[in-house]
């Protein structure tokens, strides 16, 4: 009953407040200047709080939902993952004049050899209806005097624990480019003193890019796997804007014949 009474009281207060501000708006052209000045100050204070609430509400209620891990996976996948940058808001959402080895979040690192960095990284909110990832990553490259540029995504322990040569590791991504460039994906698996590497070129003609790494073609020592990461290597990136709307990984055992 107490809760019902509070709700009724809130509704009554809200109705009176709306009626009051509607009346003030109607009479604004004829109100005396001292009253109008006081009402303007109060309206601005109220508007600041309302704008703040609307901004947060739009972000939280917009699709897709923050924290979403929903994405299509192979039916027999034994592991699937979306990195944190594409899953939820980061404490530091962006940086400019990005130096090599700078990290955005805990899993994404930028590497380059520029003498003077004109690179920016920024997490952005995905608001398109077709997006499944709540957030995306935008990289702006202006003048580029280096010889290489790569984004490194560290895979979590679950991604390489129990990894075998019978596994297929899959990467799905949605990428937007201001102008066409070549992008390569390189899987690195540290096993003992060696690092196995498999390189694939991305087919940028597709809306949904799928890259598969078949570990059967590697010399992986299954008993000594210590870590794994993906390099996204950008060729000729100058004066370009690259937006990674989504990035997900999964692995599955290869079908045995």
C-alpha positions as CSV (number, residue, x, y, z in Angstrom):
1,X,0.0,0.0,0.0
2,X,2.9,2.4,0.8
3,X,4.4,1.8,-2.6
4,X,1.1,2.4,-4.3
5,X,0.7,5.6,-2.3
6,X,4.1,6.8,-3.4
7,X,3.4,6.1,-7.0
8,X,0.1,8.0,-6.9
9,X,1.9,10.9,-5.2
10,X,4.6,10.9,-7.8
11,X,2.0,10.9,-10.6
12,X,0.1,13.8,-9.1
13,X,3.3,15.8,-8.6
14,X,4.4,15.1,-12.2
15,X,1.0,16.1,-13.5
16,X,1.1,19.4,-11.5
17,X,4.6,20.1,-12.7
18,X,3.8,19.6,-16.3
19,X,0.7,21.8,-16.0
20,X,2.8,24.5,-14.3
21,X,5.5,24.6,-17.0
22,X,2.9,24.4,-19.8
23,X,1.2,27.5,-18.2
24,X,4.5,29.3,-17.9
25,X,5.2,28.6,-21.6
26,X,1.8,29.9,-22.7
27,X,2.2,33.1,-20.7
28,X,5.9,33.8,-21.4
29,X,5.2,36.6,-24.0
30,X,3.1,38.6,-21.5
31,X,4.9,37.7,-18.2
32,X,6.7,40.5,-16.3
33,X,10.4,40.5,-17.0
34,X,11.5,39.7,-13.4
35,X,9.2,36.6,-13.3
36,X,10.4,35.6,-16.8
37,X,14.0,35.9,-15.8
38,X,13.4,33.7,-12.8
39,X,11.5,31.1,-14.8
40,X,14.2,31.0,-17.5
41,X,16.9,30.2,-14.8
42,X,14.8,27.4,-13.3
43,X,13.9,26.1,-16.8
44,X,17.6,26.0,-17.7
45,X,18.5,24.1,-14.5
46,X,15.7,21.7,-15.1
47,X,16.7,21.2,-18.7
48,X,20.3,20.3,-17.8
49,X,19.1,17.4,-15.6
50,X,16.5,16.3,-18.2
51,X,19.1,16.4,-21.0
52,X,21.5,14.3,-18.9
53,X,18.8,11.8,-18.1
54,X,17.6,11.5,-21.7
55,X,21.2,11.0,-22.9
56,X,21.9,8.2,-20.5
57,X,18.5,6.6,-21.2
58,X,19.0,6.7,-24.9
59,X,22.3,5.0,-24.5
60,X,21.1,2.3,-22.2
61,X,17.8,1.6,-24.0
62,X,19.3,1.8,-27.6
63,X,19.8,-1.6,-29.3
64,X,22.0,-3.5,-28.9
65,X,22.1,-3.7,-25.1
66,X,25.3,-2.9,-23.3
67,X,27.1,-6.1,-22.2
68,X,25.6,-8.2,-25.1
69,X,27.5,-11.3,-26.0
70,X,24.9,-12.4,-28.5
71,X,26.3,-13.3,-32.0
72,X,25.9,-16.2,-34.4
73,X,28.3,-19.1,-33.6
74,X,29.1,-22.4,-35.3
75,X,26.8,-25.1,-33.9
76,X,29.7,-27.2,-32.6
77,X,31.8,-24.3,-31.2
78,X,33.5,-25.2,-27.9
79,X,34.4,-21.5,-27.2
80,X,33.1,-18.1,-28.4
81,X,34.0,-14.6,-27.3
82,X,33.5,-10.9,-28.0
83,X,36.3,-8.6,-26.6
84,X,35.4,-6.1,-23.9
85,X,35.9,-3.1,-26.2
86,X,32.9,-4.2,-28.3
87,X,30.9,-5.4,-25.3
88,X,30.7,-2.5,-22.9
89,X,31.9,1.0,-22.1
90,X,35.5,1.5,-21.3
91,X,36.7,3.8,-18.5
92,X,38.9,5.7,-21.1
93,X,36.9,5.7,-24.3
94,X,39.6,7.2,-26.6
95,X,43.0,8.7,-27.2
96,X,44.8,10.9,-29.7
97,X,48.4,11.0,-30.9
98,X,48.5,7.4,-30.0
99,X,51.9,6.1,-29.2
100,X,53.0,2.6,-30.0
101,X,52.0,-0.1,-27.5
102,X,49.1,2.0,-26.3
103,X,46.2,0.0,-25.0
104,X,42.5,0.8,-25.3
105,X,41.0,-1.3,-22.6
106,X,42.7,-4.5,-21.4
107,X,42.7,-6.5,-24.7
108,X,43.5,-4.2,-27.6
109,X,46.9,-2.7,-28.3
110,X,48.1,-0.4,-31.1
111,X,51.5,-0.9,-32.6
112,X,53.3,1.3,-35.2
113,X,56.7,2.8,-35.9
114,X,55.8,6.4,-36.7
115,X,58.2,9.2,-35.6
116,X,55.2,11.5,-35.2
117,X,51.8,9.9,-34.4
118,X,48.7,11.3,-36.1
119,X,46.5,8.4,-35.0
120,X,43.4,8.4,-32.9
121,X,41.5,5.5,-31.3
122,X,37.9,5.9,-30.0
123,X,35.3,3.6,-28.7
124,X,31.9,4.5,-30.2
125,X,28.3,3.4,-29.4
126,X,26.6,1.3,-32.1
127,X,23.1,2.5,-32.6
128,X,22.2,0.9,-36.0
129,X,19.4,-1.6,-35.9
130,X,21.5,-4.3,-37.6
131,X,24.4,-4.1,-35.0
132,X,24.7,-6.9,-32.5
133,X,27.7,-5.4,-30.7
134,X,26.9,-2.6,-28.3
135,X,30.1,-0.7,-29.1
136,X,32.6,-0.4,-31.9
137,X,36.1,0.9,-32.5
138,X,37.1,3.8,-34.8
139,X,40.6,4.5,-35.8
140,X,41.5,7.7,-37.7
141,X,44.8,7.8,-39.5
142,X,46.0,11.2,-40.9
143,X,49.6,11.6,-42.0
144,X,51.5,8.3,-41.6
145,X,55.3,8.2,-41.7
146,X,55.8,4.7,-40.5
147,X,56.2,1.3,-42.2
148,X,53.6,-0.7,-40.2
149,X,50.4,-0.3,-38.3
150,X,48.6,-3.1,-36.4
151,X,46.0,-3.7,-33.8
152,X,46.6,-6.6,-31.5
153,X,43.8,-8.4,-29.8
154,X,44.9,-10.7,-26.9
155,X,42.8,-13.9,-26.7
156,X,41.7,-14.9,-23.1
157,X,43.0,-18.1,-21.5
158,X,39.7,-19.9,-22.5
159,X,40.5,-19.3,-26.1
160,X,43.8,-21.2,-26.2
161,X,43.4,-23.7,-23.3
162,X,43.0,-27.1,-24.7
163,X,43.8,-25.8,-28.2
164,X,44.6,-28.6,-30.7
165,X,45.6,-29.0,-34.3
166,X,42.2,-30.3,-35.0
167,X,40.7,-26.9,-34.2
168,X,39.4,-24.2,-36.6
169,X,39.7,-20.7,-35.1
170,X,37.2,-18.3,-36.6
171,X,37.1,-14.5,-36.6
172,X,34.0,-12.6,-37.6
173,X,34.1,-8.8,-38.1
174,X,32.1,-5.9,-39.5
175,X,34.4,-3.2,-40.8
176,X,33.8,0.1,-42.5
177,X,36.5,2.0,-44.5
178,X,36.6,5.5,-45.7
179,X,38.7,4.3,-48.7
180,X,39.8,0.8,-49.7
181,X,43.1,-0.7,-48.2
182,X,44.5,-4.1,-47.7
183,X,44.1,-5.6,-44.2
184,X,45.6,-8.9,-43.0
185,X,44.8,-11.0,-40.0
186,X,47.7,-13.0,-38.4
187,X,47.1,-15.6,-35.7
188,X,50.0,-16.0,-33.3
189,X,50.1,-18.9,-30.9
190,X,53.0,-19.1,-28.4
191,X,54.0,-22.7,-27.7
192,X,57.2,-23.1,-25.8
193,X,60.1,-21.1,-27.4
194,X,58.2,-20.9,-30.7
195,X,55.4,-18.8,-32.0
196,X,53.2,-20.4,-34.7
197,X,51.8,-17.9,-37.2
198,X,49.0,-18.2,-39.8
199,X,48.2,-15.2,-42.0
200,X,45.0,-14.5,-43.9
201,X,44.0,-11.5,-46.1
202,X,40.6,-10.1,-45.4
203,X,38.0,-10.1,-48.1
204,X,36.7,-6.6,-47.8
205,X,34.1,-7.0,-50.4
206,X,31.8,-8.7,-47.9
207,X,29.6,-6.9,-45.3
208,X,30.3,-9.7,-42.8
209,X,33.9,-10.7,-43.0
210,X,34.8,-14.3,-41.9
211,X,38.3,-15.5,-41.5
212,X,39.2,-19.1,-40.5
213,X,42.6,-20.3,-39.3
214,X,43.0,-24.1,-39.7
215,X,45.5,-25.3,-37.2
216,X,46.1,-28.6,-39.1
217,X,48.4,-26.5,-41.3
218,X,50.6,-25.5,-38.3
219,X,53.4,-27.1,-36.3
220,X,51.5,-26.4,-33.1
221,X,52.9,-28.2,-30.0
222,X,49.6,-28.8,-28.2
223,X,51.2,-29.5,-24.9
224,X,53.1,-26.2,-24.7
225,X,50.5,-23.6,-25.7
226,X,51.0,-20.5,-23.5
227,X,49.1,-17.7,-25.2
228,X,47.5,-16.5,-28.4
229,X,46.7,-13.2,-30.1
230,X,45.5,-11.7,-33.4
231,X,47.3,-9.0,-35.4
232,X,45.2,-6.9,-37.7
233,X,47.7,-5.4,-40.1
234,X,46.8,-2.3,-42.1
235,X,48.6,-1.6,-45.4
236,X,48.9,2.0,-46.5
237,X,46.5,3.4,-43.8
238,X,47.2,7.1,-44.3
239,X,44.3,9.5,-44.5
240,X,41.7,6.9,-43.7
241,X,39.0,6.2,-41.2
242,X,38.6,2.6,-40.1
243,X,35.5,1.5,-38.1
244,X,35.3,-2.0,-36.6
245,X,31.6,-2.3,-35.8
246,X,32.0,-5.8,-34.4
247,X,34.7,-8.4,-33.7
248,X,34.0,-11.9,-32.4
249,X,36.0,-15.1,-32.2
250,X,35.0,-18.8,-31.9
251,X,36.6,-22.1,-32.3
252,X,35.4,-25.6,-33.1
253,X,36.8,-29.0,-33.8
254,X,37.2,-29.8,-37.5
255,X,34.9,-32.5,-38.8
256,X,36.6,-35.8,-39.0
257,X,36.3,-37.7,-42.2
